Amino acid sequence: MITGVSRGLGRALAERALEDPHTWVLGIGRSGFEHERLRLRACDLSRPEGLPGADELRPLLEGAEEVVLIHNAAVVEPIGPIGELDSAAVIDAVNVNFTSPMLLTNELVKALGRYPEKTLYISSGAANRVIDGWSAYSATKRGCEEFFAHLAQRALVEIVNPGVMDTGMQVAVRAATFEGQERFHALHERGELPDPATIAAKII
Ligand SMILES: NC(=O)c1ccc[n+]([C@@H]2O[C@H](COP(=O)([O-])OP(=O)(O)OC[C@H]3O[C@@H](n4cnc5c(N)ncnc54)[C@H](OP(=O)(O)O)[C@@H]3O)[C@@H](O)[C@H]2O)c1
């Protein structure tokens, strides 16, 4: 089960996982891609009331010998100084990055009646570092790290910082205005942003 399989790292993780002919992917997000072993449960993660609950997840996971839960979907916006953030964008970021991963994990454990065999939380260096203007992203990433540290008391959990990658998230970073932004432009201009497929291969 992978959140955000439409593009970026999530798509690369799904494609890599599907190279194993015994693996099925249940994508959770607004869109997916064509593959005979990919099933999409369409939902907008910024609207947690529309997330699948345990009763819906149970039949979707029936027969799975091993369940691997990968929380990947996230948004970096809104980027800006506190005092100038758009409240609706902050609420969306909290819902996508923080509320939805907690709720999905809780409903999945309920559905399975056990912990998933593995849980992977895709975090960020920003969870533990102040980057000017990234307060909402940093806070939600840090919050999730804490939630998954709790799950790790009982289950196998990996918190992974994938590092910078050449995805839509970096496009959003370059489009914003904040102190220290030159570093992200420079990485892009020098062609130093790794392809998400390379990172996905390492993670899988
Ligand atoms: N890129 C980097 O440099 C970098 C660095 C460190 C950590 N990370 C982490 O890596 C992970 C993947 O990021 P990425 O770079 O692959 O980002 P991305 O290219 O922007 O992709 C984000 C994914 O999340 C989904 N998503 C966003 N908002 C959603 C919503 N409201 N409902 C459903 N799905 C939604 C997107 O789906 P839609 O197509 O529907 O929007 C997309 O599949 C994130 O957890 C991010 O924090 C990235």
The ligand as a Tripos MOL2 file, in Angstrom:
@<TRIPOS>MOLECULE
LIG
   48    52     1     0     0
SMALL
NO_CHARGES

@<TRIPOS>ATOM
      1 N1         11.7750   15.7220   -3.8370 N.am      1 LIG1
      2 C1         12.6220   15.9430   -2.8440 C.2       1 LIG1
      3 O1         13.6500   16.6270   -3.0390 O.2       1 LIG1
      4 C2         12.3720   15.3430   -1.4830 C.ar      1 LIG1
      5 C3         13.3540   15.4940   -0.4930 C.ar      1 LIG1
      6 C4         13.1520   14.9200    0.7640 C.ar      1 LIG1
      7 C5         11.9720   14.2240    1.0140 C.ar      1 LIG1
      8 N2         11.0290   14.1040    0.0420 N.ar      1 LIG1
      9 C6          9.8160   13.3380    0.3480 C.3       1 LIG1
     10 O2          9.6040   12.3530   -0.6510 O.3       1 LIG1
     11 C7          8.2020   12.0480   -0.7690 C.3       1 LIG1
     12 C8          7.7850   12.0970   -2.2100 C.3       1 LIG1
     13 O3          7.9260   13.4080   -2.7040 O.3       1 LIG1
     14 P1          8.1230   13.7200   -4.2580 P.3       1 LIG1
     15 O4          9.3690   14.5010   -4.3480 O.co2     1 LIG1
     16 O5          7.9490   12.4770   -5.0500 O.co2     1 LIG1
     17 O6          6.8920   14.7350   -4.4670 O.3       1 LIG1
     18 P2          5.9480   14.9800   -5.7360 P.3       1 LIG1
     19 O7          6.6670   14.6820   -6.9890 O.co2     1 LIG1
     20 O8          5.4120   16.3540   -5.5170 O.co2     1 LIG1
     21 O9          4.8030   13.8830   -5.5470 O.3       1 LIG1
     22 C9          3.9470   13.9720   -4.4490 C.3       1 LIG1
     23 C10         2.9560   12.8250   -4.4760 C.3       1 LIG1
     24 O10         2.0360   13.0490   -3.3820 O.3       1 LIG1
     25 C11         0.7180   13.0820   -3.9140 C.3       1 LIG1
     26 N3         -0.1630   14.0220   -3.2460 N.ar      1 LIG1
     27 C12         0.0990   15.3010   -2.9290 C.ar      1 LIG1
     28 N4         -1.0130   15.8750   -2.4400 N.ar      1 LIG1
     29 C13        -1.9920   14.9330   -2.4710 C.ar      1 LIG1
     30 C14        -3.3760   14.9320   -2.1060 C.ar      1 LIG1
     31 N5         -3.9860   16.0010   -1.6320 N.pl3     1 LIG1
     32 N6         -4.0680   13.7710   -2.2580 N.ar      1 LIG1
     33 C15        -3.4700   12.6770   -2.7680 C.ar      1 LIG1
     34 N7         -2.1840   12.6170   -3.1300 N.ar      1 LIG1
     35 C16        -1.4490   13.7440   -2.9890 C.ar      1 LIG1
     36 C17         0.8820   13.5350   -5.3600 C.3       1 LIG1
     37 O11        -0.2730   13.1810   -6.0870 O.3       1 LIG1
     38 P3         -0.9780   14.1910   -7.1600 P.3       1 LIG1
     39 O12        -0.3160   13.8910   -8.4630 O.co2     1 LIG1
     40 O13        -2.4110   13.8260   -7.1160 O.co2     1 LIG1
     41 O14        -0.7090   15.5890   -6.6790 O.co2     1 LIG1
     42 C18         2.1450   12.7730   -5.7580 C.3       1 LIG1
     43 O15         1.8390   11.4450   -6.0920 O.3       1 LIG1
     44 C19         7.4910   13.0750    0.1310 C.3       1 LIG1
     45 O16         7.1490   12.4630    1.3430 O.3       1 LIG1
     46 C20         8.5300   14.1540    0.3540 C.3       1 LIG1
     47 O17         8.3290   14.8310    1.5660 O.3       1 LIG1
     48 C21        11.1970   14.6440   -1.2120 C.ar      1 LIG1
@<TRIPOS>BOND
     1     1     2 1
     2     2     3 2
     3     2     4 1
     4     4     5 ar
     5     4    48 ar
     6     5     6 ar
     7     6     7 ar
     8     7     8 ar
     9     8     9 1
    10     8    48 ar
    11     9    10 1
    12     9    46 1
    13    10    11 1
    14    11    12 1
    15    11    44 1
    16    12    13 1
    17    13    14 1
    18    14    15 2
    19    14    16 1
    20    14    17 1
    21    17    18 1
    22    18    19 2
    23    18    20 1
    24    18    21 1
    25    21    22 1
    26    22    23 1
    27    23    24 1
    28    23    42 1
    29    24    25 1
    30    25    26 1
    31    25    36 1
    32    26    27 ar
    33    26    35 ar
    34    27    28 ar
    35    28    29 ar
    36    29    30 ar
    37    29    35 ar
    38    30    31 1
    39    30    32 ar
    40    32    33 ar
    41    33    34 ar
    42    34    35 ar
    43    36    37 1
    44    36    42 1
    45    37    38 1
    46    38    39 2
    47    38    40 1
    48    38    41 1
    49    42    43 1
    50    44    45 1
    51    44    46 1
    52    46    47 1
@<TRIPOS>SUBSTRUCTURE
     1 LIG1         1 GROUP 0 **** ****
